[in-house]
């Protein structure tokens, strides 16, 4: 759907029961306002390589599977692992 508006993408995903995988914060905001469907999986990596995105997805596969199966879940944010504990 290259060039489609966020609204058009949202409605397409909703109509076809898809999970939106995005790096765009706009879809997180739509999810907060509207709930689901569609579910939104937000990759929070900033500028990164495709390999970085793949690594986050592979590392979090079990969590993603749970999210997709959970009928109440609308939104999941994934990013890099915390490198040091917060004091």
N, C-alpha and C positions, 0 to 999 in steps of 0.2 A: 504494500500500500504506500509505496514511496511518494512523498509529497502530500499525503492525506493529512487532514487536520486531526488533532488529538481527539476531538469529539467523534469524528468518523471512525477512527481506530477503536475507540472505546465501544461504540455501538456495534461495530463488526465483531469484536471479541465477545461482547455480551450476547449477541445473537447466535454465535457459533460455539458458545461455552468454552472459550479459550482462556488460557492464562497469559496475561501480558507480561513479557520479560522486557524490562526497560532500564536504561540508565537515566531517564528523564524524570526529574522531580515532579513535573506536572501531573503525571499519572498517580503519584503518591497522593497529591492533593485531591485529585478526582476521587480516588478511593476513599479518602477521609470524608469527603462530602457526600458521596453517593453509596458507599458500601459496595457490596458485590451482588451479582456478577458484574463484570469479570473479576477474577482474582488478579492481583498485581504482585509480581516478583521484581523488586527494585534492586539493581546491582549498584552499590555505592562504592565505586572505585575511582571516580574522577578519570583523568586521562590515563589510559592503560592500554595494554595490548590485548588482542583477542585471546592469547594464551592465558593472560591474567583472568579474564572473564571465565574461560573454560575451567581454570583451576578452582575458582570460587564455586562454580556449579558442581564440579565433580566432588570437591571436598564436602559440600553440603547436600549431597544427593538424598540422604536419608531424611534430613530436615525438609527438603523440598517435597519429597514424596508425602510426608506427613501433612504438609501445608496443602497440597493439592487434594488429598483425601478428606481433610477437615471441612465439613460443610459450613461451619461457622467462620472459618478464617477468610479474611478478605485481602490481607496485605502482609508481605514478608520482605524485609530489607536484609540484604546480605552484603558484607564488605570484607575487608582484610581482617585477619585475626589480630587481636590486640597483642602487641609485642611485649608490653610490660604491664604489670598490674597497676591499677589506679590506687594511690595511697589515700 
